[in-house]
């Protein structure tokens, strides 16, 4: 049952990304181009998603378990450190260069775009590098 719900949730999320235009790199880059032909439509998507997410996280924190009985593990730290700052900057740079972030990149795989395959490969390489660097520190 958990796998079925995960599949349905992923399909709904992917469909939402496609309908909202977040899988279109040109649309994302136009949103990030504040000095040029700025496209504010993604701000509306985010403006709608943030309150809904805030409510969902608030309710999830109160429940402790999902509707299927699985434990909900929400982050407890609110510390802003160099890891968070560096990761945020790298994410922003990648988003600005490619016009793609991880969720839409996975949805873009269905389109068969070469750019999405390159992005996914780079994302996995970055994750592997992070894993190795953190493993060496421990």
Protein Blocks (a to p, Z undefined) as FASTA:
>chain_A
ZZmmmmmmmmmmmmmmmmnopmmmklmmmmmmmmlmcdfklmmmmmmmmmmmmmmmmmmm
mnopafkopacdddfbfcdcfklmmmmmmmmmmmmmnopafklmmmmmmnopaklmmmmm
mmmmmmmmmmmmmmmmZZ
